Amino acid sequence: MHFYQPLGAIAAYKALYELVLKPFFWDKTAHGLSLAVAPPPAAKPPLDQRAKFP
């Protein structure tokens, strides 16, 4: 509790500061997987160009 309560107070003061001075700021956490951009899914060819099996 000796470390938890001061950290909570710091977080509350930071939140109040951002609420008053930067109301539209979104403090997001960057995660490792969110930075990677996935390639778009492969497009299927139209039905008339697909291989026809007997």
PDB file of N, CA, C and O in Angstrom:
ATOM      1  N   MET A   1       0.818  -1.202   0.000  1.00  0.00           N
ATOM      2  CA  MET A   1       0.000   0.000   0.000  1.00  0.00           C
ATOM      3  C   MET A   1       0.862   1.266   0.000  1.00  0.00           C
ATOM      4  O   MET A   1       0.404   2.326  -0.428  1.00  0.00           O
ATOM      5  N   HIS A   2       2.098   1.162   0.474  1.00  0.00           N
ATOM      6  CA  HIS A   2       2.944   2.343   0.548  1.00  0.00           C
ATOM      7  C   HIS A   2       3.313   2.859  -0.844  1.00  0.00           C
ATOM      8  O   HIS A   2       3.573   4.050  -1.013  1.00  0.00           O
ATOM      9  N   PHE A   3       3.338   1.965  -1.844  1.00  0.00           N
ATOM     10  CA  PHE A   3       3.661   2.386  -3.203  1.00  0.00           C
ATOM     11  C   PHE A   3       2.407   2.559  -4.057  1.00  0.00           C
ATOM     12  O   PHE A   3       2.386   3.367  -4.986  1.00  0.00           O
ATOM     13  N   TYR A   4       1.370   1.798  -3.737  1.00  0.00           N
ATOM     14  CA  TYR A   4       0.159   1.798  -4.546  1.00  0.00           C
ATOM     15  C   TYR A   4      -0.591   3.126  -4.454  1.00  0.00           C
ATOM     16  O   TYR A   4      -1.021   3.664  -5.474  1.00  0.00           O
ATOM     17  N   GLN A   5      -0.749   3.646  -3.273  1.00  0.00           N
ATOM     18  CA  GLN A   5      -1.526   4.878  -3.098  1.00  0.00           C
ATOM     19  C   GLN A   5      -0.855   6.086  -3.757  1.00  0.00           C
ATOM     20  O   GLN A   5      -1.558   6.849  -4.419  1.00  0.00           O
ATOM     21  N   PRO A   6       0.463   6.312  -3.621  1.00  0.00           N
ATOM     22  CA  PRO A   6       1.078   7.442  -4.329  1.00  0.00           C
ATOM     23  C   PRO A   6       0.994   7.313  -5.852  1.00  0.00           C
ATOM     24  O   PRO A   6       0.824   8.310  -6.554  1.00  0.00           O
ATOM     25  N   LEU A   7       1.113   6.084  -6.359  1.00  0.00           N
ATOM     26  CA  LEU A   7       0.990   5.907  -7.805  1.00  0.00           C
ATOM     27  C   LEU A   7      -0.433   6.216  -8.280  1.00  0.00           C
ATOM     28  O   LEU A   7      -0.617   6.790  -9.353  1.00  0.00           O
ATOM     29  N   GLY A   8      -1.423   5.842  -7.496  1.00  0.00           N
ATOM     30  CA  GLY A   8      -2.805   6.178  -7.832  1.00  0.00           C
ATOM     31  C   GLY A   8      -3.042   7.673  -7.803  1.00  0.00           C
ATOM     32  O   GLY A   8      -3.779   8.205  -8.634  1.00  0.00           O
ATOM     33  N   ALA A   9      -2.420   8.360  -6.845  1.00  0.00           N
ATOM     34  CA  ALA A   9      -2.562   9.820  -6.770  1.00  0.00           C
ATOM     35  C   ALA A   9      -1.908  10.488  -7.972  1.00  0.00           C
ATOM     36  O   ALA A   9      -2.452  11.440  -8.533  1.00  0.00           O
ATOM     37  N   ILE A  10      -0.741   9.990  -8.366  1.00  0.00           N
ATOM     38  CA  ILE A  10      -0.064  10.545  -9.545  1.00  0.00           C
ATOM     39  C   ILE A  10      -0.923  10.340 -10.791  1.00  0.00           C
ATOM     40  O   ILE A  10      -1.052  11.248 -11.611  1.00  0.00           O
ATOM     41  N   ALA A  11      -1.507   9.155 -10.934  1.00  0.00           N
ATOM     42  CA  ALA A  11      -2.371   8.879 -12.089  1.00  0.00           C
ATOM     43  C   ALA A  11      -3.611   9.774 -12.078  1.00  0.00           C
ATOM     44  O   ALA A  11      -4.057  10.228 -13.132  1.00  0.00           O
ATOM     45  N   ALA A  12      -4.167  10.027 -10.898  1.00  0.00           N
ATOM     46  CA  ALA A  12      -5.344  10.895 -10.807  1.00  0.00           C
ATOM     47  C   ALA A  12      -4.999  12.337 -11.161  1.00  0.00           C
ATOM     48  O   ALA A  12      -5.763  13.007 -11.855  1.00  0.00           O
ATOM     49  N   TYR A  13      -3.849  12.815 -10.686  1.00  0.00           N
ATOM     50  CA  TYR A  13      -3.425  14.180 -11.040  1.00  0.00           C
ATOM     51  C   TYR A  13      -3.139  14.294 -12.537  1.00  0.00           C
ATOM     52  O   TYR A  13      -3.470  15.307 -13.153  1.00  0.00           O
ATOM     53  N   LYS A  14      -2.534  13.275 -13.120  1.00  0.00           N
ATOM     54  CA  LYS A  14      -2.265  13.286 -14.567  1.00  0.00           C
ATOM     55  C   LYS A  14      -3.581  13.308 -15.350  1.00  0.00           C
ATOM     56  O   LYS A  14      -3.715  14.040 -16.331  1.00  0.00           O
ATOM     57  N   ALA A  15      -4.545  12.501 -14.911  1.00  0.00           N
ATOM     58  CA  ALA A  15      -5.845  12.463 -15.584  1.00  0.00           C
ATOM     59  C   ALA A  15      -6.565  13.802 -15.472  1.00  0.00           C
ATOM     60  O   ALA A  15      -7.164  14.263 -16.444  1.00  0.00           O
ATOM     61  N   LEU A  16      -6.515  14.421 -14.315  1.00  0.00           N
ATOM     62  CA  LEU A  16      -7.144  15.730 -14.134  1.00  0.00           C
ATOM     63  C   LEU A  16      -6.462  16.791 -14.989  1.00  0.00           C
ATOM     64  O   LEU A  16      -7.131  17.633 -15.587  1.00  0.00           O
ATOM     65  N   TYR A  17      -5.130  16.752 -15.048  1.00  0.00           N
ATOM     66  CA  TYR A  17      -4.369  17.685 -15.883  1.00  0.00           C
ATOM     67  C   TYR A  17      -4.770  17.545 -17.348  1.00  0.00           C
ATOM     68  O   TYR A  17      -5.025  18.542 -18.024  1.00  0.00           O
ATOM     69  N   GLU A  18      -4.826  16.293 -17.840  1.00  0.00           N
ATOM     70  CA  GLU A  18      -5.188  16.076 -19.243  1.00  0.00           C
ATOM     71  C   GLU A  18      -6.647  16.416 -19.505  1.00  0.00           C
ATOM     72  O   GLU A  18      -6.977  16.881 -20.596  1.00  0.00           O
ATOM     73  N   LEU A  19      -7.511  16.202 -18.554  1.00  0.00           N
ATOM     74  CA  LEU A  19      -8.921  16.531 -18.732  1.00  0.00           C
ATOM     75  C   LEU A  19      -9.120  18.038 -18.883  1.00  0.00           C
ATOM     76  O   LEU A  19      -9.943  18.482 -19.683  1.00  0.00           O
ATOM     77  N   VAL A  20      -8.367  18.819 -18.113  1.00  0.00           N
ATOM     78  CA  VAL A  20      -8.538  20.266 -18.130  1.00  0.00           C
ATOM     79  C   VAL A  20      -7.778  20.903 -19.296  1.00  0.00           C
ATOM     80  O   VAL A  20      -8.332  21.740 -20.008  1.00  0.00           O
ATOM     81  N   LEU A  21      -6.519  20.516 -19.497  1.00  0.00           N
ATOM     82  CA  LEU A  21      -5.684  21.208 -20.478  1.00  0.00           C
ATOM     83  C   LEU A  21      -5.663  20.559 -21.859  1.00  0.00           C
ATOM     84  O   LEU A  21      -5.437  21.250 -22.852  1.00  0.00           O
ATOM     85  N   LYS A  22      -5.891  19.255 -21.945  1.00  0.00           N
ATOM     86  CA  LYS A  22      -5.890  18.564 -23.235  1.00  0.00           C
ATOM     87  C   LYS A  22      -7.109  17.640 -23.320  1.00  0.00           C
ATOM     88  O   LYS A  22      -6.957  16.419 -23.269  1.00  0.00           O
ATOM     89  N   PRO A  23      -8.311  18.203 -23.447  1.00  0.00           N
ATOM     90  CA  PRO A  23      -9.513  17.361 -23.355  1.00  0.00           C
ATOM     91  C   PRO A  23      -9.672  16.354 -24.497  1.00  0.00           C
ATOM     92  O   PRO A  23     -10.377  15.360 -24.327  1.00  0.00           O
ATOM     93  N   PHE A  24      -9.045  16.575 -25.648  1.00  0.00           N
ATOM     94  CA  PHE A  24      -9.216  15.661 -26.776  1.00  0.00           C
ATOM     95  C   PHE A  24      -7.975  14.816 -27.026  1.00  0.00           C
ATOM     96  O   PHE A  24      -7.855  14.196 -28.083  1.00  0.00           O
ATOM     97  N   PHE A  25      -7.045  14.781 -26.065  1.00  0.00           N
ATOM     98  CA  PHE A  25      -5.830  13.982 -26.190  1.00  0.00           C
ATOM     99  C   PHE A  25      -6.122  12.566 -25.716  1.00  0.00           C
ATOM    100  O   PHE A  25      -6.703  12.364 -24.650  1.00  0.00           O
ATOM    101  N   TRP A  26      -5.709  11.581 -26.527  1.00  0.00           N
ATOM    102  CA  TRP A  26      -5.913  10.184 -26.174  1.00  0.00           C
ATOM    103  C   TRP A  26      -4.545   9.562 -25.964  1.00  0.00           C
ATOM    104  O   TRP A  26      -3.805   9.355 -26.925  1.00  0.00           O
ATOM    105  N   ASP A  27      -4.201   9.264 -24.730  1.00  0.00           N
ATOM    106  CA  ASP A  27      -2.900   8.710 -24.368  1.00  0.00           C
ATOM    107  C   ASP A  27      -2.947   7.199 -24.558  1.00  0.00           C
ATOM    108  O   ASP A  27      -3.247   6.454 -23.626  1.00  0.00           O
ATOM    109  N   LYS A  28      -2.645   6.754 -25.783  1.00  0.00           N
ATOM    110  CA  LYS A  28      -2.734   5.340 -26.108  1.00  0.00           C
ATOM    111  C   LYS A  28      -1.413   4.638 -25.827  1.00  0.00           C
ATOM    112  O   LYS A  28      -0.345   5.245 -25.907  1.00  0.00           O
ATOM    113  N   THR A  29      -1.494   3.387 -25.505  1.00  0.00           N
ATOM    114  CA  THR A  29      -0.319   2.551 -25.319  1.00  0.00           C
ATOM    115  C   THR A  29      -0.013   1.852 -26.636  1.00  0.00           C
ATOM    116  O   THR A  29      -0.889   1.220 -27.226  1.00  0.00           O
ATOM    117  N   ALA A  30       1.228   1.966 -27.096  1.00  0.00           N
ATOM    118  CA  ALA A  30       1.637   1.286 -28.322  1.00  0.00           C
ATOM    119  C   ALA A  30       2.023  -0.147 -27.984  1.00  0.00           C
ATOM    120  O   ALA A  30       2.900  -0.379 -27.151  1.00  0.00           O
ATOM    121  N   HIS A  31       1.377  -1.096 -28.621  1.00  0.00           N
ATOM    122  CA  HIS A  31       1.679  -2.508 -28.412  1.00  0.00           C
ATOM    123  C   HIS A  31       2.447  -3.027 -29.614  1.00  0.00           C
ATOM    124  O   HIS A  31       2.305  -2.493 -30.714  1.00  0.00           O
ATOM    125  N   GLY A  32       3.246  -4.040 -29.427  1.00  0.00           N
ATOM    126  CA  GLY A  32       4.091  -4.571 -30.482  1.00  0.00           C
ATOM    127  C   GLY A  32       3.332  -5.040 -31.698  1.00  0.00           C
ATOM    128  O   GLY A  32       3.751  -4.764 -32.822  1.00  0.00           O
ATOM    129  N   LEU A  33       2.229  -5.740 -31.513  1.00  0.00           N
ATOM    130  CA  LEU A  33       1.498  -6.282 -32.652  1.00  0.00           C
ATOM    131  C   LEU A  33       0.650  -5.237 -33.354  1.00  0.00           C
ATOM    132  O   LEU A  33       0.316  -5.412 -34.526  1.00  0.00           O
ATOM    133  N   SER A  34       0.294  -4.160 -32.677  1.00  0.00           N
ATOM    134  CA  SER A  34      -0.556  -3.160 -33.295  1.00  0.00           C
ATOM    135  C   SER A  34       0.210  -2.312 -34.310  1.00  0.00           C
ATOM    136  O   SER A  34      -0.405  -1.645 -35.142  1.00  0.00           O
ATOM    137  N   LEU A  35       1.542  -2.329 -34.252  1.00  0.00           N
ATOM    138  CA  LEU A  35       2.336  -1.542 -35.185  1.00  0.00           C
ATOM    139  C   LEU A  35       2.492  -2.247 -36.532  1.00  0.00           C
ATOM    140  O   LEU A  35       2.739  -1.596 -37.547  1.00  0.00           O
ATOM    141  N   ALA A  36       2.353  -3.552 -36.546  1.00  0.00           N
ATOM    142  CA  ALA A  36       2.478  -4.306 -37.792  1.00  0.00           C
ATOM    143  C   ALA A  36       1.208  -4.144 -38.625  1.00  0.00           C
ATOM    144  O   ALA A  36       0.096  -4.254 -38.108  1.00  0.00           O
ATOM    145  N   VAL A  37       1.384  -3.888 -39.894  1.00  0.00           N
ATOM    146  CA  VAL A  37       0.248  -3.721 -40.794  1.00  0.00           C
ATOM    147  C   VAL A  37       0.051  -5.026 -41.544  1.00  0.00           C
ATOM    148  O   VAL A  37       0.959  -5.506 -42.223  1.00  0.00           O
ATOM    149  N   ALA A  38      -1.121  -5.589 -41.419  1.00  0.00           N
ATOM    150  CA  ALA A  38      -1.425  -6.843 -42.100  1.00  0.00           C
ATOM    151  C   ALA A  38      -1.688  -6.568 -43.578  1.00  0.00           C
ATOM    152  O   ALA A  38      -2.334  -5.577 -43.918  1.00  0.00           O
ATOM    153  N   PRO A  39      -1.196  -7.434 -44.455  1.00  0.00           N
ATOM    154  CA  PRO A  39      -1.469  -7.242 -45.887  1.00  0.00           C
ATOM    155  C   PRO A  39      -2.946  -7.468 -46.176  1.00  0.00           C
ATOM    156  O   PRO A  39      -3.600  -8.236 -45.470  1.00  0.00           O
ATOM    157  N   PRO A  40      -3.474  -6.823 -47.186  1.00  0.00           N
ATOM    158  CA  PRO A  40      -4.896  -7.021 -47.508  1.00  0.00           C
ATOM    159  C   PRO A  40      -5.130  -8.452 -47.976  1.00  0.00           C
ATOM    160  O   PRO A  40      -4.234  -9.070 -48.550  1.00  0.00           O
ATOM    161  N   PRO A  41      -6.318  -8.981 -47.737  1.00  0.00           N
ATOM    162  CA  PRO A  41      -6.596 -10.354 -48.176  1.00  0.00           C
ATOM    163  C   PRO A  41      -6.564 -10.451 -49.692  1.00  0.00           C
ATOM    164  O   PRO A  41      -6.918  -9.503 -50.392  1.00  0.00           O
ATOM    165  N   ALA A  42      -6.134 -11.610 -50.196  1.00  0.00           N
ATOM    166  CA  ALA A  42      -6.048 -11.815 -51.640  1.00  0.00           C
ATOM    167  C   ALA A  42      -7.448 -11.812 -52.246  1.00  0.00           C
ATOM    168  O   ALA A  42      -8.365 -12.450 -51.729  1.00  0.00           O
ATOM    169  N   ALA A  43      -7.593 -11.094 -53.334  1.00  0.00           N
ATOM    170  CA  ALA A  43      -8.892 -11.006 -53.999  1.00  0.00           C
ATOM    171  C   ALA A  43      -9.114 -12.262 -54.841  1.00  0.00           C
ATOM    172  O   ALA A  43      -8.196 -12.750 -55.500  1.00  0.00           O
ATOM    173  N   LYS A  44     -10.320 -12.768 -54.811  1.00  0.00           N
ATOM    174  CA  LYS A  44     -10.666 -13.938 -55.622  1.00  0.00           C
ATOM    175  C   LYS A  44     -10.983 -13.473 -57.045  1.00  0.00           C
ATOM    176  O   LYS A  44     -11.599 -12.424 -57.236  1.00  0.00           O
ATOM    177  N   PRO A  45     -10.570 -14.242 -58.025  1.00  0.00           N
ATOM    178  CA  PRO A  45     -10.913 -13.862 -59.402  1.00  0.00           C
ATOM    179  C   PRO A  45     -12.417 -14.005 -59.634  1.00  0.00           C
ATOM    180  O   PRO A  45     -13.081 -14.759 -58.922  1.00  0.00           O
ATOM    181  N   PRO A  46     -12.953 -13.299 -60.610  1.00  0.00           N
ATOM    182  CA  PRO A  46     -14.398 -13.421 -60.905  1.00  0.00           C
ATOM    183  C   PRO A  46     -14.748 -14.860 -61.271  1.00  0.00           C
ATOM    184  O   PRO A  46     -13.886 -15.639 -61.678  1.00  0.00           O
ATOM    185  N   LEU A  47     -16.024 -15.199 -61.121  1.00  0.00           N
ATOM    186  CA  LEU A  47     -16.485 -16.567 -61.362  1.00  0.00           C
ATOM    187  C   LEU A  47     -16.201 -17.038 -62.785  1.00  0.00           C
ATOM    188  O   LEU A  47     -15.900 -18.213 -62.994  1.00  0.00           O
ATOM    189  N   ASP A  48     -16.291 -16.147 -63.761  1.00  0.00           N
ATOM    190  CA  ASP A  48     -16.092 -16.581 -65.147  1.00  0.00           C
ATOM    191  C   ASP A  48     -14.612 -16.832 -65.461  1.00  0.00           C
ATOM    192  O   ASP A  48     -14.316 -17.435 -66.493  1.00  0.00           O
ATOM    193  N   GLN A  49     -13.681 -16.400 -64.625  1.00  0.00           N
ATOM    194  CA  GLN A  49     -12.252 -16.616 -64.883  1.00  0.00           C
ATOM    195  C   GLN A  49     -11.671 -17.737 -64.013  1.00  0.00           C
ATOM    196  O   GLN A  49     -10.483 -18.043 -64.110  1.00  0.00           O
ATOM    197  N   ARG A  50     -12.490 -18.338 -63.181  1.00  0.00           N
ATOM    198  CA  ARG A  50     -11.996 -19.437 -62.350  1.00  0.00           C
ATOM    199  C   ARG A  50     -11.873 -20.705 -63.186  1.00  0.00           C
ATOM    200  O   ARG A  50     -12.539 -20.869 -64.208  1.00  0.00           O
ATOM    201  N   ALA A  51     -11.005 -21.593 -62.724  1.00  0.00           N
ATOM    202  CA  ALA A  51     -10.826 -22.844 -63.446  1.00  0.00           C
ATOM    203  C   ALA A  51     -12.118 -23.662 -63.386  1.00  0.00           C
ATOM    204  O   ALA A  51     -12.778 -23.739 -62.350  1.00  0.00           O
ATOM    205  N   LYS A  52     -12.456 -24.266 -64.519  1.00  0.00           N
ATOM    206  CA  LYS A  52     -13.679 -25.074 -64.591  1.00  0.00           C
ATOM    207  C   LYS A  52     -13.274 -26.540 -64.592  1.00  0.00           C
ATOM    208  O   LYS A  52     -12.458 -26.981 -65.402  1.00  0.00           O
ATOM    209  N   PHE A  53     -13.865 -27.281 -63.665  1.00  0.00           N
ATOM    210  CA  PHE A  53     -13.568 -28.697 -63.586  1.00  0.00           C
ATOM    211  C   PHE A  53     -14.766 -29.479 -64.121  1.00  0.00           C
ATOM    212  O   PHE A  53     -15.919 -29.127 -63.873  1.00  0.00           O
ATOM    213  N   PRO A  54     -14.462 -30.554 -64.864  1.00  0.00           N
ATOM    214  CA  PRO A  54     -15.579 -31.340 -65.417  1.00  0.00           C
ATOM    215  C   PRO A  54     -16.322 -32.131 -64.388  1.00  0.00           C
ATOM    216  O   PRO A  54     -17.279 -32.831 -64.720  1.00  0.00           O
TER     217      PRO A  54
END
